[in-house]
Amino acid sequence: MAIANCIIVDDDEIDRLMVTSFVKRFPNLNIVGVFESAEKALPVIEKERIDILFLDIDMPELNGLELRKKTLEVPVCIYITAHPEHAVESFELETLDFIIKPIKFERFAQTMNRIEEFLEIKHKAQLFESSIGGDTIYIKEGHEQTKVKLHDILYLEALKDYTLIVTNQKRHCVLSSIGNLLKESHFQSFIRIHRSFAVQKQYIKKIGSLEIELNNNVLIPLGRSYKDNLIL
């Protein structure tokens, strides 16, 4: 992972020191600033190139959720909080991970693995290219194009502004949101079954209350608001 700029915001001094000490164990993280309030952090975020936000939620005046709403251009947001009840709301704000205090280094290290994987995918992702023929798409990977047959695609998975195109052989990442991808004529056979997933109807083997099973036994989460899409 290339050097990533980060900011730490927490109104508790001990927690700020703890997170700072953890971050310093990772040489690829550069701390741009450590702040006791969102108000003090916001001007720096707006001025500097920030890659990662480590945010508390329960802070006076401007809280961590409100700060994120103002800084959605920052690729990675990690919440470190004593309030698990905010988890659902936080993930609606493009949150990569949600850590419950008291924070342990082992848990923080897991988060760092997720951050590295996300930034690596973001770095490697290339623009999706239009297909040639009705059942094939071409995906740019470096200086080459990879040919992918539509019937080989198991599912689509959203990753912020990117979409993973998953086959049995490989996971391809394209710079296109899953919503925009599903508008393409080539993906008309796919249906949205979750905020982050889309599948092809003909490959659905079993429909459960919380997930669906594909013909190859892969399990995909099923969102409540998307169940009507499965009426065959």
N, C-alpha and C positions, 0 to 999 in steps of 0.2 A: 504494500500500500504506500502510495506517495504521501508526503507530509500533508497532514490535514489540520487546518486551523479550527480551534474550538474555544468555546466560552462556557464558563461555569457560573450559574446564577442560583443562589440559595441564601435566604435570610438568616440561616443558622450558621454561626461561625465554625462550630465543630464539624458540621457536615461539609461546609465549603473546604475546610482543611483536609478532610478525609478524601473527598472526591479529587481534589488537587493532587494529593499524594498518589492516588491510584493512576491518574492520568499521566503523571510524570514517569511511571514505570514503562510507558509505551513510547519509544523514541520517535515514532511516526506521528505523534500528536504534539501540536504546538499550541500552547495556551496563550491566546490573545488577550484574555482578561478574565478576572474573577470578581464577581459583583454580588453585593448583598441585596440588590433590588433590581427588578425588571426595568424600572425607569432609568437606572444608571447604565444598564447593559444595552438598551435599545439604540442609542446614538452610535455606539461602537459597531453593533451588528449592521446598521444601515450604512456605515462608512467603510468597514473592512470586509474582505472576502472571508466569510465564515462557512465552514463545512459541517460542523457538529455543534449542537446545543445540548448541554447538560443542564436540565432545568428542574428546580423544585416547582411544586404547584401552588401550595398554600403560602402565599406571600402577601403582605399588605399592599393596598392600592391595586397596582397592576399585577395579577397573578400569572403563573406560568402558562396557563391555557390561553389567556388573553395575549401574552407576549408571543406565543407561537402563531396566533392568528395574524399578527402583524409582521411575521418573519417567515412566511411559508416558502420564500425563495431559498432558505437554507436547506440543503439536501437531507440532513440527518437531525432528528430530534430525539433525545433520550430523556425521559422523565425519571427523576429519583425523588420519591415522595413517601410520606407516611400515610397517605390517603388512597388506598386501593379502590375506593368507590369512584374515583375519577378515571379509571382505566378505560372504560368504554368511550367516554367523551374524548379522551386524549387520542385514541386511535382514529377518530374521525378527523384529526388534525395532522394526518400523515406522520404519526409517531412510529419510530422503528423499534423502540423497546421501552418497557415500563418496569422500573426497579423499585421494590418496596424497601423502605428503611426499616431497621438499620442495615446499611449496605455492607456487604462482604466482598472481599477482593475476588473470590472465586466467581461470584455472580457478575461482577463487573467485567471479568475476563471473558465470560460468555457473551456479554454485550459487545465487547470489542471484536469478537469473532464475527458477530452479525454485522457490525459496522464495516469491517474489512471486506466481507463478502459483498455487501451492498455497494460499496464504493468501487470494488473491482468490476462488478457487473456494469455499473454505471459508466465506468471508464471504457470498457470493452464494447459496449453496445454500439451498434451501427444502425443507420437508417434502414427502415423496411423498404424493400423494393417491390414494385408491382410484379405480379406473376406473368409468366408466358404460358398460355394454355389455361384451361379451366380448372385443372386439378393440381397445379404445381405453383409454388411460390419460390422466389429466390431471395436469399438473405445475405447481405454483405457481411463478411467476416474477414477483417483485415483487407488485403488486396484481392481476395477471392470471393466468389459467390457460391453459396451452398444451396443446392437444390433440395427442396422439401416437398413431398407429396402431401396434400391435404388429408388424405385418409390415414396417413401415418401419425398425425398429430393427436395426442391423447387429450390434452387440455391446454387452455390458455390461463396464465396466472398473472395478475396485475402486480406491478412493483413500482408504485408512484407513476412517473411519466413513461415508464418502460413496461413491456409485456414479455413474459417468458413464454416461448412456444415450445411445449414439451412433447418429445417423442420418446419411444423406447430406447433410442440410441443416444439422444443428446438433448440438452436444454439450450435453445437459442434465445438470445435476448435482442429485442428490437426497440428502437426509440419511437414508440407510439403507445399512447394509452390504450387500455383494453377497450374502452368505449369507442375510440376512433377506429380501432382495428376491426371491431364487430360491424362497423358501418361499411367496410370494404366488401365488395361483391363476392370476393373469394371466401369470405367467412360467414356466408348466409346460413350455412348448415349448423353453425354454433349458436348455443343459447346461453344466456347469463343465468347461472344458478346461485351466484354469490357475488358480493361486491368485488371480490378479487378473482373469481373463477368463471370460466365458460367452457362448455363441453359440446360434443356433437350428440344429438338425440339418439341416433341409431346405435351408439356405443354404450348407452346406459343399460346396465344389467339389473340393478335393484335401486329402488328409491326408499330411503329411510326418513325418519323425522328430522335428523340433524345432518345427514350426509347421503351421498349417492355412491353407488359402486359401479365402476365401469367394467366392460367385458373382460379386461385383463386384471381384474381384482383391485385396481387402484381406487382408493377412497378419496372423495372430494367433499369438502363441507358444503352444506346447503343452507342458504340464507332464507329466513322466514318470508321476507318480502319478495323473494324470487320464485316461490313454490308454484305460482300460477303459470310460470313459463314451462313447467313440466307436464302440463295437461296435454297428453298425446292424442 
